[in-house]
Amino acid sequence: MVLEFKNIGFSYNKENILFDHFSFSLKECEVLNVLGMNGTGKTTFAKCILNVITTYKGAIFIDGLNLRNLSIRQRARYIGYMGVGSDIPSNLTVFEYVLLGVAAELNMFAVPTVKEEHRVIEALEYMQCRHLRDKKMCQLSQGEQQMVSVARILVQNPSIIILDEPMASLDLNNQGKMLRLIKRLQKDNHIIINITHNPNHAFGLQGYSLLLFKERYLIGDVFSVMTEKNLSDLYETKVKIIEDDIVGKIVAIIGEDI
């Protein structure tokens, strides 16, 4: 599986260019961390991959197939998405919502089998959410909704997984669980695109980082592009990278304006 970007660009107008001439490729077991301040195009970048935004320049290919030419069902077989504040049907139970993950595999009017329902239970157990199975989605906290949304992606089992701020609203315990899950998905041959505001999570996952500045970008190995200078420029505040013998590199925000 290869996800390839060829000369991707998007702008709302001539004065507001989010990214331009972006070319890169990702293979199985690779992760791309996307970082930047609000309004620099992180979620817009994800929407281009999801084909929610179709007015981008260039082309995106999945194993040589132009994303623009794929049907919604075909894209669902390749791409899974979890975003903060996603439009979640509030009237569905947790079990029903996670079961939506098998939709791309079913023919029209087909009914999920016992085997597929068992996959839902396994995913909920893995995310330690089985006790929520009969609750309505509207009854869950935002953090619980995020964990359940990941369970739905596990059932969907796409080749490419886009996580838009997956650690938002999660407590420290569940943040650690989410990081371990992402690493597991990466090892299981998935391509991971992790959109985050926390550079520490990018250091933890390693792989590649895409830094979206205003009207420019940097991409490369995490440790090559996520330097103190680049992160300070990115967030417009002084950033210090601390070396730790146990956990590796840790980012500290000094909070001093540049």
N, C-alpha and C positions, 0 to 999 in steps of 0.2 A: 504494500500500500504506500503510495506516494501522494502527498498533497503539495501541489506546486502553484506558486504565485508568479505570474508573468506581467511585469510592468503595471502593477495595480496602483491605482490612484483614485482619490475621492476628494471633492471639494464642494462646499455649499455655494460658493461663489469665488470669483477671482481673488478676493482678499482673504478668504478663509479656506486655505488648502490644508487638509488634515494629514494626508500622506500622498506621495507621488513617486512614480517609477520604482515601486517596491517589487523586488524579485527575490524569491527564496523558495526552498523546498524542505519538506519535513517527511521523514520516513517512519515506519513502525518503531515503536519504543522510544520515540523522541518527544520532548516537551518544549513548548515555546511559551515563555512567560512574557506577558504584555503589560508594561508599566507606563504610567504617565499621569499628569495632573488631570483633573476634571476638564472635559471639553477638548481633549487632544485627539480623540478618535478611537479610544480602546473598544467601546461597545459598537461603534460604527464599523470598525474592522471586523468584529464578529458577525455583524449583520450582513456584511458583504459575503462572508463565507456561507452564511445560512441562506443567501439569496433573498433575504428580506429587503435589502437594498440592491437594486439591479442596475443602478446608474453609474456604477464605478467604472473606471477606465481599466483596460487590460483584461486579463482572463485568469480564472482559477480552475485548475484541473485536478481531478481525483482519478489516479491511475490512467491518466491520459484522456479522461472524459471531461468535456467542458461543463462546469457546474451549471451554466445557464441553460443547458440542453436537458437537464435531468428533471424528472417530475418530482412533485412533493414526496411521493412514496419512495422513489429512488433515493432522494436526498436523505430521507429518514433512515434508510438502511445503512447509509454511510456516516451520517453526522448526528450526534446527540448534543443537546444544549441544556445548560442549567444557568439561569440568570437570576439575580436579585430582583424581586418584585415581578417575576414572570407572571403572566396571566394564567393563574391556576383556577380551574373550575371549583368553586367553593362548595358546590352541592354534592360533589363526589366524596366517597369515603377514601381513606388512604389506600385500601386494597384496590378499589376501582381505578384510582388515579395511577398507581404503579402498574396496573394491568394494561394501561394505555401503551406501555413500552413495547408490547407485542403487536401493535396495530399494523406496523409496516410489513409484518410477515404474513398477515391474514388476507385472504381474498374478501371481496365485498360480501357482506352479510354472514361471513363465517363467525362462528362462536369459539372463543378460546377453549382449549382443551384442559383437562386436569393437569397434564404435564406443564402447560404454560402457567396455570394458576400456581403450581408448585414452585415455578421459577420466581414468582412474586414473593412467596413466603420465604424462599431462600435469600432473596435480595433484602427483604425487610429484616430478617434475622442477622444478616451480615452487617447491616447498618444499625443494628440494635433498636429497631423501630417496630418490631412485631406487635408490641403491646398497643400500638397506635392504629392497627389495621382497620378497626371498625369506626374510628373517629372521622368526622367530616374534616376536609382540608381546612375549612374556615375556622375550625376549633384549635388549630395548631399554632404554636408560636412561629415566628419567622425562621428561627433556627431549626425547628422541627420540620418545617416545610422544605428547607434546604436539604436536610438529610433524607427525607422521603423522595425529593426530586432526584437525588443521586441514585436511590434505589430503582427509580423508574429507568434511569439511564443504564443501570446494570442489567435490567431485564431487556432493554432495547438492544444492548450489546453492539453499538456502532463501532466502526473502525476509527472515527475521529470524534473526540469528545471536547467540547468547548465549555469551559467553566468560567462564568463571569462573576468574579468576586465570590468564590465558593466559601471563603472563610468569614464573610460578613455575617454578623449576628450570632456567630458560634462562640461558645465559651472555650477556654483554653484546652479543656479535655477533648472537645469535639473538633477543635482546630487540628490537634495532633492526630486524631482519628482520620480527618479528611486528608491530611498530608500523606499519611500511610496508605490510604485508599488510592490516592492519585499515583503514588509510586507503584502500587500493585497493578493498577490499570496500565501504566506505562510498560511494566515488565510483561504484561499479557498482550503485548503487540499493538496497543492502541497508540494513536497520535493524540497528545494532550495539548490543548491551547488553554493556558491558565492566565486569566486576566485578574490582576491583583494590584492593590494599593500598597502592599507590604513587601518591600524588597527582601525581608528575611525569608519569606515563603519561597521566593525565587531562588535564593541561595540554598534553601533546603532541598528543592526539587532539582536544581542544577539544569543541565541542558542548555537551551538558548534563551536569550532575552531580547525582546523588541522594546526599545525605549522610544516613546512617541513624545517628541518635543513639539513646540509650536512651529509648524511649517518645516520640520525636518525629523529624521529618525536615525537611530543607530540599531544595528542588529548584529548578533554574534554570540559567541560562547558567554555564558553568564559571568564568568570571572574576568573575561576580557573587556566587556562593555560596562559592567556594573562597578565602576571605579568611584572613588570619593568625588572626584571632579564631575564626572558625568551625572551621578545621582544628585549632587548639589545643584548642578545646572537644571536637571530635570524637575526637581521639586522647588527650586528657587529658595532654598534654605540650606544651611550648612549641614552636611552629612558626614559622619565619621564611621568608618568600617573598623570593627574591632575583631581581632583574631582570637578565637577560643580553641583550646586544645581538644575539647570534647565535641562541641557542636559546629566548629568551623567558623565561618565569617558571620558576624552579626552587625546589622546596621543600627546606628544610633543617630537620631535626629537631634542636632544641637539646638536648633531653633533660632539660629542667628541669621538674620537676613543678609543676603549677598549684596 
